[in-house]
Amino acid sequence: MLLRDIAHSRTGDKGNRSTISVIAFDLKDFAAIERCITAERVRQYYGDIVKGDVDRYVLPQLGALNFVLHDALGGGVTRSLALDAHGKCLSSAILGMSVE
């Protein structure tokens, strides 16, 4: 199944970092999300977009994961030539990941 079937996502930015939260619709699905959506898998999923590390923070009380993608916004909002300098589309993209 796709992540979008069991979770939603929000994103933010600060400088050249994008933060992406993945939040389970139902807490019963959080264990599968936590197991399948790792920092390394997120790093690989975004490929060349993320030039730095990916940190993952687990928030089990909220049924959420928060990822910090370092060096992911082409220098930051005021410097990036990307069409989506804020990285808002990155939260939609993560929902295309598969969860077993």
Buried (B, 14 or more C-beta within 10 A) or exposed (E): EEBBEBBBBEBBBEEBBBBBBBBBEEEEBBEBBBEEBBBEBBBEBBEEBBEEEBBBEEEEEEBBBBBBBBBBBBEBBEEBEBEEBBBEEBBEBBBEBEBE
